[in-house]
Amino acid sequence: MKKRIYIDTSVVGGYFDKEFQEETMRLYNWFEENDVVFVISDLLDLELLNAPEKVKNSLNMFDSKKFERINLNQESISLANEDLRNKVVGISSLEDCRHIAMAIIR
């Protein structure tokens, strides 16, 4: 079974950031070679709306069928809120936590 990796805007933007470019390119190569599946969410779509054009369009070079898409649901919201209550994450991480929970639930 292929590994599933949830990506957010920091991964997408990391492709263009000298500090993270080498590692991000390696990750993208695994994706291109079908060694991993990128899990994306509606949160990524929203965050990319305000990103620079090159970041916004960087995933368009891949066939959309290569991605696994997840959507926010009540179970992931509940898990994220529980993590917040238990101080596993702070409020600034809540949205990412909800989407990561979706990836785990599936």
N, C-alpha and C positions, 0 to 999 in steps of 0.2 A: 504494500500500500504506500502511495506517495505521501510525503509529509505535507501537511497543510500549514501555511504560514499566513497569519493575519497581518496585513500591511496597512499602515496609516500614512498620512502625509509626510511624516518624518522619513519614512523609507523611500517614498517617491521622490521627495526633495533631496534626499541624501545622494541620489544619483548625480546631482549637479553640485554637490558640496565637497570641496577638496578634502576636507577632514574625514568624510565618510564614503567617498567615492569608491575606493578600492573594495571595501567590504560589500557595498551596495551593488557594484557591478558583478561581483562574484555571485551574490544572491540572484540577480537578474539572469545571469548565465545558467544557473540551476533551473530557473523558471523556463527559459528558452529551450533548454534541453529536456524539458518535461520531467525533471527530477523532483520538483516540488510544485505545489499548487498555491497560487496566491489567493487568499480569502479576502474579499473586499466587501465594503458595506456602504450603506447610504450616507453614513458619516463621512467617509472618504470623499464621496461625490460632493457633499456640501463644503468640506474643507478645501477641495480643489477649486471651487468657484472663485476664491480670492487669491489663488496661487499665481505666480508668474506664468506666462503663456507656455514656456518650455516645460514647466513642471505639470501644468494643467493637461498638456497634450501628450505627455511621455508614455502613458499607458495605452494610447490609441494605436501604437505600432504593433500591438498584440491582438490576436483574435479574441473577441470577448468570450468565446467558448472555453478559453484556457483558464478563466477565472471562476472561482466559486463565489457566488454572491449570497450574503446573509442579510437579513432584515431584522430590525428591532422587534422584539416580542415581549410579552408580559413576563415570561420566565427570566429572560436576560435582565430586564429592568429590576426584578425582585432580587436576583443574585447580586447585581451591582449595588443596589441600595443596602443589602446586607453587608457587603464589603465596606461600604462607607460607614455604616453604623459600628462595625467592628474595627474601624480605623486601619483597614488593610490598604485603602487608598484615600487620598484627599479629594475634596470637592472638584479640584481642577482636573482630576483624572477620571471623573465619573463617566463621561460619555465614552471614552475609550474602554473603560472597564465594562460597560454594558455591551459594547460590540465584541469585545474579546469573549465575554460570557456567551454570546450567541454562537460564536465559533466553537466553543467547547461543548455546548449543548447539542449541536448537530452531530 
